[in-house]
Amino acid sequence: MYGRNIRIGDVVVVKSPDDPGVRMAKTVIGMGGDLVCMDPSRNMREYLRVPPGHVWVTGNNLSNSWDSRQMGPIPLALVLGKATHKLSFVKLQWPEPIRNALHLVDE
């Protein structure tokens, strides 16, 4: 995939730059060339220009998320894919063919 068709606001799955065995779902808030606020929760605002070939990502729970605020810009080569659908976590409510097709992934 390597960053093709990724836009700001997309939810992407990325490999952690610190531990390539860890995969994370994060929201893209900056693309190469964009100026982003490194940590909007701080009183002293610092800005960074996202390097070409990188994205800036954040988690949905900013107070409890490990994201670009700690890891820095993420190379597009570590972007594995983007979310296209949102599913409920209540698997029992899904139709049987879908329940049977889903598996827990342990990587």
N, C-alpha and C positions, 0 to 999 in steps of 0.2 A: 504494500500500500504506500508506504513512504510519503505520506502527506498529501497525496492526490485528493482533490475534492474536499479538503477540510476547510471549514469556515469558522469564524468566531461564533461561539454559541454551541458548536457541536460538542457532543460527549464522545470522547475517544478513549480507547484502551491503549495504554502506554506501558512499555517496560520501564522499570525503575532504573535510572542511570547508576544508582548506588548498588543495586542488586538485581541483575538481569532476570533472575528467576521470579521476581515479584512483578505482577501486573496490576495496574490500577486504572479505574475508570475516573476520568477527570473532564472538566469543561474547559474548552479552549477560550481564552480571553484575549490572546494576542498572537499575531502571526509575524513572520520575519519582516522587519522594518517598522513595526508598530511600537509606539511609546506606551509602556504600561506602568502603573503604580505598583511598586514591588510589594507593598503591604499596606492596604488601605486602612487597616485597624490601628496603625501607629499615628501618633500626633505629628511626627516629623515625616512628611511624605518624601519618599525617594522614588525616582523614575528611572527606567531602564529601557533602552531600545532593544527589542528582540532581534537577535542576529538572523541573517538570512539562513534558511534551512532549519529553523527552530520554531517551536510554539511555546507560549506561556500558558500554563494550565493551573486551575484551582479546583478544589473539591467543593462539594455542596455545603459542607459544614465547616466554614472558614475557621472557627475557633478550635476545631479539632482535626484539621486536615493536614496531611503531608503532601505538599505540592510544590509548584515552582517558587513559592516564597522561600522554601528551604533548599530545594534542589537546583534552582535556577532554570534557565531556558532548556527545553527538552528537544534534542535533535529529532527531526522528522523521521530519521531511520528507526527511532524507538517507538513510533506510532504504529501500532499493530492493526488498528481498524477503528471504525466509528459506529456508534449505536444508531440503529435505524428504527428500532421499536422499543417500547417500554412495556414490560410485562409485570403483572402483579406477582408478589412473592407468595401469595396463597395458592400453591400448586394444586391443592385439592379442588379448587373451583374451576380449573381449566378443563376443557373437554378431554376425554380419555385419549384420543390419538395424540394430542399435544403432551399430555402427562407422560405417555409412553415414550415419546421422542426425546424428552429432556432428561439429562443426566447431570449429576453433580460432577464438577471438574475438580480434581485434586492434582495440582501441579506443584 
